Amino acid sequence: MLGDTTGGGALNRRALILVENLSVPFDRRVWQECTTLRDAGWEVHVICPRGDKRDTEPEAEIDGVRIHRYPLRAATGGPAGYLREYGSALWHTARLARKVGPVDVVHACNPPDLLFLPAWWLKRRGARFVFDQHDLVPELYLSRFNRGEDLLYRAVCALERRTYRAADIVLATNESYRDVALRRGGKRSEDVFVVRSAPQTDRFQPVPPEPELKRGKPHLLCYLGVMGPQDGVDYALRALAKLRDELGRTDWHAVFIGAGDAFDAMVELSRRLGLSEQVRFTGRIPDADLVRYLSTADVCLSPDPRNPLNDVSTMNKVLEYMVMGRPIVSFDLKEARVSAGDAAVYAPADDEAAFAGLIALLLDDPERRARMGKIGQERIGGPLSWRNSQASLLAAYAAACRDHTPVSAGGPVRPGKRPHR
């Protein structure tokens, strides 16, 4: 029955998910959404870019989800580079959407806030548009480029408004994002659903710690995540230098796992701070190695500085530390507290010395670390579990498809066109 949480009567319904930021299934949130919809009876298609080292096939069917990938070169060289990237992505998305054919729901994930264009084209052919807001792009622009509310900022605000206006349903990753959709986007409360990201518990299963990963030190510190200008790896490195130089602590080894366009700069900063012997950058690593490091870590780091984006965003790394039962040191951000609660300790925003002090505090208190780790696992298994997000996602699709005839039943299609597969 439409309006329930079983996918809105999904039998014979088709969904098309549009992604530009990451390949699929590498994008874990999108992949969880795909498999949730598939299990509810949807025929799921995804259009996304190809990955560099994985997800490289142009076409793939994985666990019943059909993935259509296009080549995409990431932006370099400022605004002109982004125009080239986004123009190419839109062209390929439109091309592949025609190949997929009519769908009941087009589900577009930002960034960028440009996918409303192919979504609007599909809406004209009878689809309902679900906007999955992974990032607040105006806040992302302010936080990443530090250029203020200039012409490009006003442009991304306009694109966000157009996306909200076109969307039938909005998926928000947390209550802060939901508030933006209601307040700034002008959406009705019943059209905005919170679908929190959550780690895949089958991917994150602790294994016995491996002391050799500590490189001869008593303690291991771990950072996991993207390394972009707004992600705070520089804050973490400066805090580690203070931990060594101001607190006299050399009883630790640190590993930074992940990649991003600030990766090389962070390796160089580590060298300049004299941390090369105590800090290792791994780049992206296989899941099995990731689990080994997290299972061995004594303290995990979430150094995202306070800025317009980070304060209201849910950090995937925090959730992944929690599912592994690791205690966290974080800066004091609104949504960091919502996610981690007492599984983390919080330094005043951007205070690197306080961040270093909290690392030292936890290194000296193994009983507290164990309590914090247990709290994190209980939160992930309870209020922050993917089960709750699944129910919200399917309720959102039910709302989108209310009173909508499936395309496979001869539903809304442009005159003169017939559904095809």
Backbone hydrogen bonds in HBPLUS format (Angstrom, degrees):
<---DONOR---> <-ACCEPTOR-->    atom                        ^
c    i                          cat <-CA-CA->   ^        H-A-AA   ^      H-
h    n   atom  resd res      DA  || num        DHA   H-A  angle D-A-AA Bond
n    s   type  num  typ     dist DA aas  dist angle  dist       angle   num
A0004-ASP N   A0001-MET O   3.32 MM   3  6.11 150.2  2.41 139.8 140.5     1
A0013-ARG N   A0010-ALA O   2.82 MM   3  5.16 158.0  1.87 142.1 138.1     2
A0043-GLU N   A0013-ARG O   2.91 MM  30  6.21 168.1  1.92 158.4 162.5     3
A0104-ASP N   A0014-ARG O   2.87 MM  90  5.35 147.3  1.98 135.6 145.7     4
A0105-VAL N   A0014-ARG O   3.26 MM  91  6.69 153.9  2.33 152.6 158.2     5
A0015-ALA N   A0043-GLU O   2.90 MM  28  6.22 162.8  1.93 159.5 162.8     6
A0045-HIS N   A0015-ALA O   2.89 MM  30  6.17 157.2  1.94 156.4 164.1     7
A0016-LEU N   A0105-VAL O   2.89 MM  89  6.30 157.3  1.95 159.2 166.8     8
A0107-HIS N   A0016-LEU O   2.77 MM  91  5.99 167.8  1.78 156.0 159.0     9
A0017-ILE N   A0045-HIS O   2.83 MM  28  6.23 165.1  1.86 151.4 154.0    10
A0047-ILE N   A0017-ILE O   2.89 MM  30  6.30 159.2  1.93 165.2 169.5    11
A0018-LEU N   A0107-HIS O   2.78 MM  89  6.09 156.5  1.84 145.2 151.9    12
A0109-CYS N   A0018-LEU O   2.91 MM  91  6.05 165.5  1.93 163.0 166.1    13
A0019-VAL N   A0047-ILE O   2.95 MM  28  6.22 157.9  2.00 168.0 173.4    14
A0027-ASP N   A0023-SER O   2.82 MM   4  6.02 141.3  1.97 147.6 159.2    15
A0031-TRP N   A0027-ASP O   2.99 MM   4  6.21 157.7  2.04 152.2 159.4    16
A0032-GLN N   A0028-ARG O   2.93 MM   4  6.14 157.4  1.99 149.8 155.2    17
A0033-GLU N   A0029-ARG O   3.01 MM   4  6.31 154.2  2.07 149.3 156.7    18
A0034-CYS N   A0030-VAL O   2.84 MM   4  6.14 156.5  1.90 150.5 157.3    19
A0035-THR N   A0031-TRP O   3.00 MM   4  6.26 166.2  2.02 155.4 157.0    20
A0036-THR N   A0032-GLN O   2.98 MM   4  6.08 150.8  2.07 143.0 151.4    21
A0037-LEU N   A0033-GLU O   3.00 MM   4  6.19 164.3  2.02 153.4 156.7    22
A0038-ARG N   A0034-CYS O   2.89 MM   4  6.12 161.2  1.93 150.0 156.1    23
A0039-ASP N   A0035-THR O   2.95 MM   4  6.03 160.9  1.99 142.6 147.3    24
A0040-ALA N   A0036-THR O   3.14 MM   4  6.36 129.7  2.41 134.9 148.0    25
A0040-ALA N   A0037-LEU O   3.00 MM   3  5.00 131.7  2.24  95.6 109.6    26
A0042-TRP N   A0037-LEU O   3.01 MM   5  5.41 162.9  2.04 147.6 142.0    27
A0041-GLY N   A0038-ARG O   2.98 MM   3  5.26 161.2  2.02 111.1 115.2    28
A0066-ARG N   A0044-VAL O   3.08 MM  22  6.34 165.9  2.10 161.8 157.5    29
A0046-VAL N   A0066-ARG O   2.84 MM  20  6.29 143.7  1.97 155.8 162.8    30
A0068-HIS N   A0046-VAL O   2.73 MM  22  5.95 165.0  1.75 162.4 167.6    31
A0048-CYS N   A0068-HIS O   3.07 MM  20  6.52 153.1  2.14 152.9 159.8    32
A0070-TYR N   A0048-CYS O   3.04 MM  22  6.48 140.7  2.19 139.9 151.6    33
A0050-ARG N   A0070-TYR O   2.79 MM  20  5.55 141.3  1.94 152.9 148.4    34
A0051-GLY N   A0055-ASP O   2.98 MM   4  4.98 168.2  1.99 119.5 123.2    35
A0069-ARG N   A0058-PRO O   2.75 MM  11  4.75 177.9  1.75 152.0 151.2    36
A0060-ALA N   A0067-ILE O   3.03 MM   7  5.17 152.3  2.11 148.7 151.0    37
A0067-ILE N   A0060-ALA O   2.71 MM   7  5.17 178.2  1.71 172.3 172.0    38
A0062-ILE N   A0065-VAL O   2.91 MM   3  5.26 149.5  2.01 153.8 151.4    39
A0065-VAL N   A0062-ILE O   2.92 MM   3  5.26 168.5  1.93 119.8 123.4    40
A0081-GLY N   A0078-GLY O   2.93 MM   3  5.49 128.7  2.20 116.2 128.9    41
A0082-TYR N   A0078-GLY O   3.33 MM   4  6.75 150.2  2.42 147.2 155.8    42
A0083-LEU N   A0079-PRO O   2.95 MM   4  6.26 155.3  2.01 153.9 161.1    43
A0084-ARG N   A0080-ALA O   3.07 MM   4  6.35 154.7  2.13 144.8 150.9    44
A0085-GLU N   A0081-GLY O   2.96 MM   4  6.21 164.8  1.98 148.9 153.2    45
A0086-TYR N   A0082-TYR O   2.84 MM   4  5.93 176.6  1.84 157.0 158.1    46
A0087-GLY N   A0083-LEU O   2.90 MM   4  5.80 154.7  1.96 140.5 148.4    47
A0088-SER N   A0084-ARG O   3.00 MM   4  6.06 163.8  2.03 148.4 152.6    48
A0089-ALA N   A0085-GLU O   2.94 MM   4  6.17 161.0  1.98 150.1 156.0    49
A0090-LEU N   A0086-TYR O   2.93 MM   4  6.07 161.1  1.96 149.1 153.5    50
A0091-TRP N   A0087-GLY O   3.07 MM   4  6.25 160.5  2.11 146.9 152.1    51
A0092-HIS N   A0088-SER O   3.01 MM   4  6.24 169.6  2.02 156.3 158.6    52
A0093-THR N   A0089-ALA O   2.86 MM   4  5.95 156.4  1.91 147.3 154.8    53
A0094-ALA N   A0090-LEU O   2.94 MM   4  6.10 164.9  1.97 150.9 154.1    54
A0095-ARG N   A0091-TRP O   3.00 MM   4  6.21 158.5  2.05 146.3 152.8    55
A0096-LEU N   A0092-HIS O   2.91 MM   4  6.10 165.2  1.93 153.5 156.6    56
A0097-ALA N   A0093-THR O   2.84 MM   4  5.96 149.2  1.94 146.3 155.6    57
A0098-ARG N   A0094-ALA O   3.15 MM   4  6.37 153.6  2.22 146.2 151.1    58
A0099-LYS N   A0095-ARG O   3.37 MM   4  6.68 147.3  2.48 135.6 144.3    59
A0100-VAL N   A0096-LEU O   2.94 MM   4  6.29 150.3  2.03 149.9 157.5    60
A0101-GLY N   A0097-ALA O   3.10 MM   4  6.34 158.6  2.14 148.8 153.7    61
A0128-ARG N   A0104-ASP O   2.85 MM  24  6.19 158.4  1.90 140.1 144.2    62
A0106-VAL N   A0128-ARG O   2.84 MM  22  6.18 161.8  1.87 163.6 169.1    63
A0130-VAL N   A0106-VAL O   2.88 MM  24  6.20 164.6  1.91 153.8 159.0    64
A0108-ALA N   A0130-VAL O   2.95 MM  22  6.42 141.6  2.10 160.0 171.4    65
A0132-ASP N   A0108-ALA O   2.83 MM  24  5.85 170.9  1.84 153.8 156.3    66
A0110-ASN N   A0132-ASP O   3.28 MM  22  6.66 155.6  2.34 155.9 159.3    67
A0117-LEU N   A0114-LEU O   3.10 MM   3  6.07 171.1  2.10 124.9 127.6    68
A0119-ALA N   A0115-LEU O   3.15 MM   4  6.23 155.9  2.22 142.5 149.7    69
A0120-TRP N   A0116-PHE O   2.67 MM   4  5.63 148.4  1.77 137.3 145.0    70
A0121-TRP N   A0117-LEU O   3.16 MM   4  6.45 154.7  2.23 145.9 152.2    71
A0122-LEU N   A0118-PRO O   3.02 MM   4  6.31 154.0  2.09 146.0 152.4    72
A0123-LYS N   A0119-ALA O   2.78 MM   4  6.07 145.1  1.90 146.1 157.2    73
A0124-ARG N   A0120-TRP O   3.09 MM   4  6.36 151.1  2.17 147.1 152.9    74
A0125-ARG N   A0122-LEU O   2.96 MM   3  5.06 142.8  2.11  99.6 111.2    75
A0127-ALA N   A0122-LEU O   3.14 MM   5  5.62 164.7  2.16 139.0 134.6    76
A0126-GLY N   A0123-LYS O   2.92 MM   3  5.11 157.8  1.97 116.5 115.7    77
A0168-ASP N   A0129-PHE O   2.81 MM  39  5.28 152.0  1.89 139.9 149.5    78
A0169-ILE N   A0129-PHE O   3.19 MM  40  6.59 154.9  2.26 153.3 156.4    79
A0131-PHE N   A0169-ILE O   2.84 MM  38  6.22 165.5  1.86 162.6 161.4    80
A0171-LEU N   A0131-PHE O   2.76 MM  40  6.07 164.4  1.78 155.7 157.7    81
A0133-GLN N   A0171-LEU O   3.00 MM  38  6.04 151.9  2.08 160.2 163.8    82
A0140-LEU N   A0136-LEU O   2.83 MM   4  6.04 151.6  1.91 151.8 161.1    83
A0141-TYR N   A0137-VAL O   2.82 MM   4  6.01 156.2  1.88 155.0 159.6    84
A0142-LEU N   A0138-PRO O   3.09 MM   4  6.40 164.0  2.12 147.8 151.3    85
A0143-SER N   A0139-GLU O   2.93 MM   4  6.03 158.8  1.97 148.7 154.6    86
A0144-ARG N   A0140-LEU O   2.86 MM   4  5.84 152.6  1.94 148.6 155.4    87
A0145-PHE N   A0141-TYR O   3.07 MM   4  5.81 167.6  2.09 148.2 152.2    88
A0146-ASN N   A0142-LEU O   3.29 MM   4  5.33 143.0  2.43 120.9 128.9    89
A0154-ARG N   A0150-ASP O   3.04 MM   4  6.41 159.3  2.09 153.6 158.8    90
A0155-ALA N   A0151-LEU O   2.95 MM   4  6.25 142.1  2.10 141.0 152.4    91
A0156-VAL N   A0152-LEU O   2.94 MM   4  6.29 158.3  1.99 152.7 156.5    92
A0157-CYS N   A0153-TYR O   3.00 MM   4  6.27 152.0  2.08 148.8 157.1    93
A0158-ALA N   A0154-ARG O   3.02 MM   4  6.22 152.0  2.10 140.1 147.2    94
A0159-LEU N   A0155-ALA O   2.98 MM   4  6.32 154.8  2.05 149.8 156.6    95
A0160-GLU N   A0156-VAL O   2.98 MM   4  6.17 153.5  2.05 142.9 149.8    96
A0161-ARG N   A0157-CYS O   2.99 MM   4  6.30 157.2  2.05 148.0 154.0    97
A0162-ARG N   A0158-ALA O   3.01 MM   4  6.30 157.2  2.06 148.4 154.3    98
A0163-THR N   A0159-LEU O   2.95 MM   4  6.19 152.0  2.03 145.7 153.5    99
A0164-TYR N   A0160-GLU O   2.93 MM   4  6.23 167.0  1.95 158.3 160.5   100
A0165-ARG N   A0161-ARG O   2.94 MM   4  6.09 162.2  1.97 149.1 154.5   101
A0166-ALA N   A0162-ARG O   2.98 MM   4  6.15 149.5  2.08 143.2 150.7   102
A0167-ALA N   A0163-THR O   3.03 MM   4  6.15 140.9  2.19 147.6 158.0   103
A0167-ALA N   A0164-TYR O   3.21 MM   3  5.22 128.3  2.49  95.0 108.3   104
A0170-VAL N   A0191-ASP O   2.92 MM  21  6.32 162.7  1.95 162.7 168.2   105
A0193-PHE N   A0170-VAL O   2.92 MM  23  6.33 162.8  1.95 166.0 169.9   106
A0172-ALA N   A0193-PHE O   2.81 MM  21  6.04 163.3  1.84 149.9 155.7   107
A0195-VAL N   A0172-ALA O   2.77 MM  23  5.90 151.3  1.85 154.2 164.2   108
A0178-ARG N   A0174-ASN O   3.01 MM   4  6.31 153.8  2.08 146.2 154.5   109
A0179-ASP N   A0175-GLU O   2.92 MM   4  6.12 153.0  2.00 144.1 150.2   110
A0180-VAL N   A0176-SER O   3.21 MM   4  6.55 148.6  2.31 140.7 148.4   111
A0181-ALA N   A0177-TYR O   3.01 MM   4  6.38 158.1  2.06 151.9 157.4   112
A0182-LEU N   A0178-ARG O   3.02 MM   4  6.33 150.9  2.11 150.1 157.9   113
A0183-ARG N   A0179-ASP O   2.79 MM   4  5.89 168.5  1.80 153.2 157.2   114
A0184-ARG N   A0180-VAL O   2.75 MM   4  5.21 137.9  1.92 132.8 146.3   115
A0185-GLY N   A0180-VAL O   3.04 MM   5  6.47 149.5  2.13 149.1 154.8   116
A0187-LYS N   A0181-ALA O   3.12 MM   6  5.92 171.8  2.13 147.3 146.1   117
A0191-ASP N   A0188-ARG O   2.95 MM   3  5.35 158.7  2.00 114.2 121.2   118
A0192-VAL N   A0189-SER O   3.34 MM   3  5.65 169.6  2.35 115.0 115.4   119
A0203-ARG N   A0200-GLN O   2.93 MM   3  5.29 140.7  2.09 107.8 119.5   120
A0204-PHE N   A0200-GLN O   3.17 MM   4  6.50 143.5  2.31 148.8 159.5   121
A0213-LEU N   A0210-GLU O   2.93 MM   3  5.86 164.6  1.95 132.7 136.5   122
A0214-LYS N   A0211-PRO O   2.95 MM   3  5.55 162.6  1.98 118.5 124.4   123
A0215-ARG N   A0212-GLU O   3.20 MM   3  5.58 164.9  2.22 112.5 115.2   124
A0217-LYS N   A0214-LYS O   3.08 MM   3  5.35 160.0  2.12 112.2 118.6   125
A0219-HIS N   A0251-ASP O   3.26 MM  32  6.30 139.1  2.44 135.9 147.2   126
A0253-HIS N   A0219-HIS O   2.94 MM  34  6.34 145.4  2.06 146.3 155.5   127
A0298-ASP N   A0220-LEU O   2.80 MM  78  5.43 163.6  1.83 146.2 151.3   128
A0221-LEU N   A0253-HIS O   2.86 MM  32  6.21 158.4  1.91 152.2 158.7   129
A0255-VAL N   A0221-LEU O   2.96 MM  34  6.35 154.1  2.03 149.4 155.0   130
A0222-CYS N   A0299-VAL O   3.08 MM  77  6.55 147.0  2.19 148.7 157.8   131
A0301-LEU N   A0222-CYS O   2.86 MM  79  6.07 157.6  1.91 159.6 162.5   132
A0223-TYR N   A0255-VAL O   2.95 MM  32  6.36 154.8  2.02 159.8 164.0   133
A0257-ILE N   A0223-TYR O   2.77 MM  34  5.94 177.0  1.77 154.1 155.1   134
A0225-GLY N   A0257-ILE O   2.95 MM  32  6.39 152.7  2.02 156.0 164.8   135
A0227-MET N   A0259-ALA O   2.97 MM  32  5.40 147.5  2.08 121.2 122.7   136
A0262-ALA N   A0227-MET O   2.87 MM  35  5.44 153.2  1.94 164.5 157.6   137
A0231-ASP N   A0228-GLY O   3.18 MM   3  5.38 170.7  2.18 116.0 118.8   138
A0235-TYR N   A0232-GLY O   3.02 MM   3  5.05 119.8  2.40  96.4 111.4   139
A0236-ALA N   A0232-GLY O   3.06 MM   4  6.44 156.1  2.12 151.8 158.0   140
A0237-LEU N   A0233-VAL O   2.96 MM   4  6.26 158.7  2.00 151.5 156.7   141
A0238-ARG N   A0234-ASP O   3.02 MM   4  6.23 163.3  2.05 149.2 153.5   142
A0239-ALA N   A0235-TYR O   2.89 MM   4  6.07 150.1  1.98 145.3 154.3   143
A0240-LEU N   A0236-ALA O   2.90 MM   4  6.19 149.8  1.99 147.2 155.4   144
A0241-ALA N   A0237-LEU O   2.98 MM   4  6.31 149.4  2.08 145.7 154.0   145
A0242-LYS N   A0238-ARG O   3.06 MM   4  6.35 149.3  2.16 141.8 149.6   146
A0243-LEU N   A0239-ALA O   2.85 MM   4  6.13 149.2  1.94 145.2 154.6   147
A0244-ARG N   A0240-LEU O   3.04 MM   4  6.30 149.0  2.14 143.4 150.3   148
A0245-ASP N   A0241-ALA O   2.78 MM   4  5.93 173.0  1.78 152.6 155.1   149
A0246-GLU N   A0242-LYS O   2.77 MM   4  5.02 149.0  1.86 128.9 139.6   150
A0247-LEU N   A0242-LYS O   3.21 MM   5  6.68 141.6  2.36 157.1 164.3   151
A0249-ARG N   A0243-LEU O   2.99 MM   6  5.71 162.3  2.02 149.2 146.7   152
A0254-ALA N   A0278-GLN O   2.87 MM  24  6.18 171.1  1.88 169.3 172.1   153
A0280-ARG N   A0254-ALA O   2.91 MM  26  6.34 154.0  1.98 149.2 157.3   154
A0256-PHE N   A0280-ARG O   2.79 MM  24  6.16 162.9  1.82 164.3 169.5   155
A0282-THR N   A0256-PHE O   3.06 MM  26  6.33 162.0  2.09 153.9 158.7   156
A0258-GLY N   A0283-GLY O   3.11 MM  25  4.63 151.1  2.19 103.1 105.4   157
A0263-PHE N   A0260-GLY O   3.06 MM   3  5.34 165.2  2.08 116.7 119.1   158
A0266-MET N   A0262-ALA O   2.93 MM   4  6.14 149.0  2.02 154.6 163.6   159
A0266-MET N   A0263-PHE O   3.05 MM   3  5.20 121.0  2.42  98.5 113.4   160
A0267-VAL N   A0263-PHE O   3.02 MM   4  6.37 153.4  2.09 155.0 162.6   161
A0268-GLU N   A0264-ASP O   3.04 MM   4  6.28 158.2  2.09 147.4 153.2   162
A0269-LEU N   A0265-ALA O   2.88 MM   4  6.13 151.8  1.96 142.7 150.8   163
A0270-SER N   A0266-MET O   2.95 MM   4  6.12 159.0  1.99 145.9 151.1   164
A0271-ARG N   A0267-VAL O   3.08 MM   4  6.39 150.9  2.17 141.7 149.5   165
A0272-ARG N   A0268-GLU O   2.93 MM   4  6.27 158.3  1.98 150.9 156.6   166
A0273-LEU N   A0269-LEU O   2.94 MM   4  6.16 146.7  2.05 150.0 158.8   167
A0275-LEU N   A0270-SER O   2.90 MM   5  5.17 164.2  1.93 164.0 158.9   168
A0274-GLY N   A0271-ARG O   3.02 MM   3  5.13 157.1  2.08 105.1 111.9   169
A0278-GLN N   A0275-LEU O   2.88 MM   3  5.36 140.8  2.04 114.9 126.5   170
A0279-VAL N   A0275-LEU O   2.89 MM   4  5.74 132.6  2.11 163.6 176.1   171
A0289-ASP N   A0286-PRO O   3.08 MM   3  5.49 122.3  2.43 107.5 120.6   172
A0290-LEU N   A0286-PRO O   3.02 MM   4  6.33 159.2  2.06 154.3 161.0   173
A0291-VAL N   A0287-ASP O   2.92 MM   4  6.17 162.6  1.96 158.9 161.5   174
A0292-ARG N   A0288-ALA O   3.20 MM   4  6.42 148.6  2.31 136.6 144.8   175
A0293-TYR N   A0289-ASP O   3.07 MM   4  6.42 160.4  2.11 154.5 157.8   176
A0294-LEU N   A0290-LEU O   3.01 MM   4  6.28 170.5  2.02 157.0 159.6   177
A0295-SER N   A0291-VAL O   2.86 MM   4  5.87 152.6  1.93 146.2 153.7   178
A0296-THR N   A0292-ARG O   3.23 MM   4  6.33 130.6  2.49 135.8 147.1   179
A0296-THR N   A0293-TYR O   3.11 MM   3  5.21 137.1  2.30  98.8 110.9   180
A0297-ALA N   A0293-TYR O   2.93 MM   4  6.07 132.7  2.16 146.8 160.4   181
A0300-CYS N   A0327-PRO O   2.95 MM  27  6.18 162.6  1.98 158.1 163.9   182
A0329-VAL N   A0300-CYS O   2.99 MM  29  6.43 151.2  2.08 162.8 171.9   183
A0302-SER N   A0329-VAL O   2.88 MM  27  6.01 153.4  1.95 175.5 168.3   184
A0311-ASP N   A0307-ASN O   3.22 MM   4  6.00 171.6  2.23 159.9 161.0   185
A0312-VAL N   A0309-LEU O   3.20 MM   3  5.88 144.2  2.34 116.5 124.5   186
A0313-SER N   A0310-ASN O   3.31 MM   3  5.09 164.8  2.33 101.7 106.3   187
A0335-GLU N   A0311-ASP O   3.17 MM  24  6.22 161.6  2.21 148.2 153.7   188
A0318-VAL N   A0315-MET O   3.11 MM   3  5.52 128.4  2.39 107.0 118.9   189
A0320-GLU N   A0316-ASN O   2.94 MM   4  6.23 154.1  2.01 153.4 161.6   190
A0321-TYR N   A0317-LYS O   2.82 MM   4  6.05 153.6  1.89 150.8 157.3   191
A0322-MET N   A0318-VAL O   3.04 MM   4  6.24 155.8  2.10 143.7 150.5   192
A0323-VAL N   A0319-LEU O   2.99 MM   4  6.28 159.0  2.04 149.9 154.1   193
A0324-MET N   A0321-TYR O   3.19 MM   3  5.28 129.9  2.46  96.3 109.5   194
A0326-ARG N   A0321-TYR O   3.03 MM   5  5.31 170.0  2.04 147.5 147.5   195
A0325-GLY N   A0322-MET O   2.87 MM   3  4.99 160.0  1.91 107.9 114.2   196
A0328-ILE N   A0343-ALA O   3.31 MM  15  6.48 149.3  2.41 145.3 151.7   197
A0345-VAL N   A0328-ILE O   2.93 MM  17  6.37 149.6  2.03 152.9 159.7   198
A0330-SER N   A0345-VAL O   2.97 MM  15  6.23 165.0  2.00 166.0 171.0   199
A0347-ALA N   A0330-SER O   2.83 MM  17  6.27 157.5  1.88 154.7 160.3   200
A0333-LEU N   A0331-PHE O   3.00 MM   2  5.97 112.2  2.47 115.7  99.5   201
A0332-ASP N   A0347-ALA O   2.85 MM  15  5.68 135.0  2.06 174.8 166.0   202
A0337-ARG N   A0333-LEU O   3.16 MM   4  6.44 157.2  2.22 156.9 160.4   203
A0338-VAL N   A0334-LYS O   3.28 MM   4  6.64 152.5  2.36 139.1 147.0   204
A0339-SER N   A0335-GLU O   3.01 MM   4  6.13 158.5  2.06 143.3 147.7   205
A0340-ALA N   A0336-ALA O   2.88 MM   4  5.95 167.4  1.90 158.2 158.7   206
A0341-GLY N   A0337-ARG O   2.90 MM   4  4.95 142.2  2.05 122.7 134.6   207
A0343-ALA N   A0340-ALA O   2.92 MM   3  5.14 162.8  1.95 131.6 134.3   208
A0351-ASP N   A0348-PRO O   3.02 MM   3  5.57 160.4  2.05 146.0 143.1   209
A0355-PHE N   A0351-ASP O   3.00 MM   4  6.26 153.1  2.08 147.7 156.0   210
A0356-ALA N   A0352-GLU O   2.94 MM   4  6.20 157.3  1.99 147.7 152.9   211
A0357-GLY N   A0353-ALA O   2.95 MM   4  6.22 153.5  2.02 144.3 152.1   212
A0358-LEU N   A0354-ALA O   2.98 MM   4  6.26 149.4  2.08 148.7 155.7   213
A0359-ILE N   A0355-PHE O   3.13 MM   4  6.47 150.5  2.22 146.0 153.9   214
A0360-ALA N   A0356-ALA O   3.08 MM   4  6.41 165.1  2.10 153.7 156.6   215
A0361-LEU N   A0357-GLY O   2.92 MM   4  6.17 154.5  1.99 143.2 150.8   216
A0362-LEU N   A0358-LEU O   3.03 MM   4  6.26 162.3  2.07 149.8 152.4   217
A0363-LEU N   A0359-ILE O   2.93 MM   4  6.19 157.9  1.98 153.8 160.8   218
A0364-ASP N   A0360-ALA O   3.15 MM   4  6.34 141.8  2.31 146.3 154.9   219
A0365-ASP N   A0362-LEU O   3.05 MM   3  5.07 165.7  2.07 108.4 112.8   220
A0369-ARG N   A0365-ASP O   3.12 MM   4  6.45 159.5  2.16 152.8 159.1   221
A0370-ALA N   A0366-PRO O   3.03 MM   4  6.24 155.0  2.09 144.6 150.4   222
A0371-ARG N   A0367-GLU O   3.03 MM   4  6.35 158.8  2.08 148.7 154.1   223
A0372-MET N   A0368-ARG O   2.92 MM   4  6.13 165.8  1.94 157.5 160.8   224
A0373-GLY N   A0369-ARG O   2.96 MM   4  6.15 157.5  2.01 147.8 154.2   225
A0374-LYS N   A0370-ALA O   3.06 MM   4  6.30 155.4  2.12 148.0 153.9   226
A0375-ILE N   A0371-ARG O   3.02 MM   4  6.30 157.8  2.07 150.2 156.2   227
A0376-GLY N   A0372-MET O   3.02 MM   4  6.30 160.7  2.06 151.9 156.3   228
A0377-GLN N   A0373-GLY O   3.12 MM   4  6.42 162.3  2.16 149.6 153.4   229
A0378-GLU N   A0374-LYS O   3.00 MM   4  6.23 157.3  2.06 150.6 156.9   230
A0379-ARG N   A0375-ILE O   2.99 MM   4  6.25 151.6  2.07 150.4 158.1   231
A0380-ILE N   A0376-GLY O   3.04 MM   4  6.31 159.8  2.08 152.9 157.9   232
A0381-GLY N   A0377-GLN O   2.98 MM   4  6.13 150.7  2.07 144.2 152.4   233
A0382-GLY N   A0378-GLU O   3.03 MM   4  6.01 115.7  2.46 132.8 147.5   234
A0382-GLY N   A0379-ARG O   3.19 MM   3  5.02 145.9  2.31  94.1 104.2   235
A0384-LEU N   A0379-ARG O   3.04 MM   5  5.87 162.9  2.07 164.7 161.0   236
A0385-SER N   A0382-GLY O   3.20 MM   3  5.47 164.2  2.22 120.9 120.5   237
A0390-GLN N   A0386-TRP O   2.77 MM   4  6.01 154.2  1.83 157.0 163.9   238
A0391-ALA N   A0387-ARG O   3.22 MM   4  6.49 159.0  2.26 146.4 150.3   239
A0392-SER N   A0388-ASN O   3.18 MM   4  6.47 155.4  2.24 144.0 150.4   240
A0393-LEU N   A0389-SER O   2.85 MM   4  6.07 158.9  1.89 154.0 159.8   241
A0394-LEU N   A0390-GLN O   2.99 MM   4  6.20 168.2  2.01 156.3 158.5   242
A0395-ALA N   A0391-ALA O   2.99 MM   4  6.12 146.8  2.11 139.4 149.0   243
A0396-ALA N   A0392-SER O   2.93 MM   4  6.15 148.6  2.03 143.9 152.3   244
A0397-TYR N   A0393-LEU O   3.03 MM   4  6.39 154.9  2.09 148.9 155.3   245
A0398-ALA N   A0394-LEU O   2.92 MM   4  6.10 151.9  2.00 141.4 149.6   246
A0399-ALA N   A0395-ALA O   2.97 MM   4  6.22 154.1  2.04 144.8 151.2   247
A0400-ALA N   A0396-ALA O   2.93 MM   4  6.21 153.2  2.00 144.9 152.8   248
A0401-CYS N   A0397-TYR O   2.96 MM   4  6.10 150.7  2.05 147.2 154.1   249
A0404-HIS N   A0401-CYS O   2.99 MM   3  5.05 143.6  2.12 139.7 130.3   250
A0409-ALA N   A0406-PRO O   2.97 MM   3  5.29 151.7  2.05 106.2 115.3   251
A0411-GLY N   A0406-PRO O   3.04 MM   5  5.15 132.7  2.27 132.8 135.5   252
A0410-GLY N   A0407-VAL O   3.09 MM   3  5.24 146.7  2.21 115.5 114.1   253
A0417-LYS N   A0414-ARG O   2.97 MM   3  5.64 151.2  2.06 148.7 150.2   254
